[in-house]
């Protein structure tokens, strides 16, 4: 397909007539919807469709195919990769349906609903959507990558709680998908991002969990080594009732950063659990005894606070990210991480997070899905500023961290944590059997390769 294309006026007029939403060309109002959350990603699509409903999505996909364009989708732009003028971007931010069934403990959620909006709608009833660590991420996009929630060790994969999905395939066809209707798509949509289609709405189960116990203990960088080693040993023996992560933070002196954390290296131990306060404090006691924290936000909280545990930035920033999955975390791996990300490493990374997986995530009894690498015990996620003056320095530092951990790594990624256009890297999100099945399905539901980037999995 061409890399650039000037759309004929008649073709543009034809699509505009078919849409209840809007179509914007470059320099027209609405084209700014292509701007992603990650400010370092360049987006210059041929046009942007702001879809009013699923029929708009289907019409846009069919139109793109007949006009020699591929299709990409975006709601919040957190997982954006660069797109050029061979792509029609479909923005799903207007798909805002969010209906809570109090009696059935379920929600029907449109592709434009953020995780925090879903929490705000369901938490007043004691219901707990299994969201990720950031509230401003689109919930449907999060689920399409599988969804490792803030309490995954306790509840398992978020997409395991999906009851149904509405999707538009690469052929512009709409499907309502359940475990018994189009069961192949039910397997493939929960973890493959947009490889098979654009999800416009989901129905999910909501656990009843009015409150949780959690937050973060922040330690000074001088205590890094003992905190890291103690956390590694403690997390390995932690029961499934609790989820935890350790983050090395080097946050700038900015108004949105707490003064006691800004401009210095700190270590954050994060915890989220549904057990009683007494039991949670017993579980946390070994970490509290390691060193004196400079800040302590751990407490009993309403579930509406669940995304505050990781304190993700809410304002767009230019970042570069990477991920390594670990099959184990022996003391040698801990020492390696300390040497490449600790105070002595002079690493420029904003955040390096070591997150415990396993638990219910590894032993889920839900309907099988394409999501792979449940066997991973830990993940290491790095985030650095992607500004021109430091881009190479940050990239090299991230590479050193991930290369050094390779002896304990699994050859794979989680799709939600790595935004890349490299098809070889994308394929590692799936084990060999799942990848072959997914590729065959992509040939069936997107035979022309209309769906951008992830569609390359099938080629």
Secondary structure as UniProt FT lines:
FT   HELIX           9..18
FT   STRAND          22..25
FT   TURN            26..27
FT   TURN            29..30
FT   HELIX           31..34
FT   TURN            39..40
FT   STRAND          47..50
FT   HELIX           54..66
FT   TURN            67..68
FT   STRAND          70..74
FT   TURN            78..79
FT   TURN            85..86
FT   STRAND          87..91
FT   TURN            93..94
FT   STRAND          98..101
FT   TURN            102..105
FT   STRAND          106..110
FT   TURN            111..112
FT   HELIX           115..122
FT   HELIX           123..125
FT   STRAND          127..128
FT   TURN            135..136
FT   HELIX           139..144
FT   TURN            150..151
FT   HELIX           152..155
FT   HELIX           158..161
FT   STRAND          162..169
FT   TURN            170..171
FT   STRAND          174..178
FT   HELIX           183..189
FT   TURN            190..191
FT   TURN            193..194
FT   STRAND          197..205
FT   STRAND          207..208
FT   STRAND          211..220
FT   HELIX           221..223
FT   HELIX           224..236
FT   TURN            240..241
FT   STRAND          242..251
FT   TURN            255..256
FT   TURN            259..261
FT   STRAND          265..273
FT   HELIX           277..288
FT   TURN            289..290
FT   STRAND          295..296
FT   STRAND          299..302
FT   HELIX           303..308
FT   TURN            309..311
FT   STRAND          319..326
FT   HELIX           331..341
FT   HELIX           343..345
FT   STRAND          351..356
FT   HELIX           359..361
FT   TURN            374..375
FT   STRAND          378..385
FT   TURN            388..390
FT   HELIX           391..404
FT   HELIX           406..408
FT   STRAND          409..410
FT   HELIX           415..417
FT   HELIX           423..427
FT   TURN            428..429
FT   HELIX           432..445
FT   TURN            447..448
FT   TURN            452..453
FT   HELIX           454..458
//
